[in-house]
Amino acid sequence: MRKYFIATMVIMSLIGCSDNKNEFLISNDRVGELQKDTPIQKLDSIFAKDSIVNSNLEGELRYASTERITIFNKEGEELLEITPKTNDKDEKVVESVFILSELYTTDKGISLKSTFKEVKEKYPELDIEPSISSVIVTPKGQNFYFTFDKTALKTNNLGLSDTVTADDIDDTAKITRISVNF
């Protein structure tokens, strides 16, 4: 009887660990529990242990929408920033997610702690686009992208119209942002 109890406890522990891992997984169709069409009204139940702050900020260039929802954990650390959109049924749903915590990782182990070298090793096919103050690196076939500060470039003389390749980015450059667009 004791063997069955121990076996049951081990199995339950393994299930609990895998659920915890999925809670912070970034993939093409989800960020943790969030999916493309997750209704905004479900955020209260998904993040029941966390704090949800809704804000309307004007004048920021990185957003098409002025509404953003920031999720904080119980220690007050930012986890995610969600931009909603209204779907064809007039419901507000998740459109994009901005990763603010190092807890979130891709299935290949890339997080905000990762370097460009790690990104290249895990995702060998990359689309690289310069912007005004950063370089956006998108693994081919993925809905998420990594942003590196433009200071990560080996040559600072590149403009918006210049082509940037993987060779132009320093291997030690840290990811500054991870974004997922559904």
Order of alpha helices (4+ residues) and beta strands (2+ residues): alpha-beta-beta-beta-alpha-beta-beta-beta-beta-beta-alpha-beta-beta-beta-beta
